[in-house]
Amino acid sequence: MMESMTNRLLPGEGEVDWPALLGILDEIGADPIWAPEVFNVALLEEGPVSMARRVRDATRKILGL
């Protein structure tokens, strides 16, 4: 349990097939609000600005932005 709350991966680094998931959401007309949560001690130690930028960049990449 502790690892799942302190060692999460950035969007796109895990097992989720983002292109497939986003395609399905598009097919059904979903327009979700995205709010990534990355609980990762190593990222936090880089500082909040660095962590925010890395999460933003990873999220933009999977969303094709």
C-alpha positions in Angstrom: 0.0 0.0 0.0 2.8 2.5 0.9 4.5 2.0 -2.5 1.3 2.8 -4.3 1.1 6.1 -2.5 4.7 7.1 -2.7 6.1 5.7 -5.9 3.6 6.3 -8.7 4.8 6.8 -12.3 4.3 9.8 -14.5 1.5 9.6 -17.0 2.7 7.5 -20.0 5.3 5.6 -17.9 2.9 2.9 -16.6 0.8 0.1 -18.1 -2.2 2.1 -19.4 -2.6 2.1 -23.1 -3.4 5.8 -23.4 -4.0 5.9 -27.1 -6.6 3.1 -26.8 -8.3 4.6 -23.8 -8.4 8.1 -25.3 -9.8 6.7 -28.5 -12.6 4.9 -26.6 -13.5 8.1 -24.7 -13.6 10.0 -28.0 -15.8 7.3 -29.6 -18.4 7.6 -26.8 -18.3 11.4 -26.8 -16.8 11.8 -23.4 -15.1 15.1 -22.5 -13.4 14.4 -19.2 -11.5 16.8 -17.0 -8.0 15.6 -16.5 -6.3 16.0 -13.1 -3.2 13.9 -12.8 -2.1 12.8 -9.4 1.5 11.6 -9.1 2.4 10.6 -5.6 6.2 10.1 -6.0 8.7 10.9 -3.3 11.6 11.2 -5.7 9.8 13.7 -7.9 8.7 15.7 -4.8 12.4 15.9 -3.7 13.2 17.7 -7.0 11.0 20.5 -5.8 7.4 21.5 -6.5 8.1 23.5 -9.6 10.2 20.7 -11.2 7.6 18.1 -10.3 4.7 20.2 -11.7 6.6 20.7 -14.9 7.3 17.1 -15.3 3.7 16.0 -14.6 2.5 18.7 -17.0 4.8 17.6 -19.8 4.0 14.0 -19.3 0.2 14.7 -19.3 0.5 16.9 -22.4 2.4 14.1 -24.2 -0.3 11.5 -23.6 -3.0 13.9 -24.6 -1.2 14.9 -27.7 -0.9 18.6 -26.7 
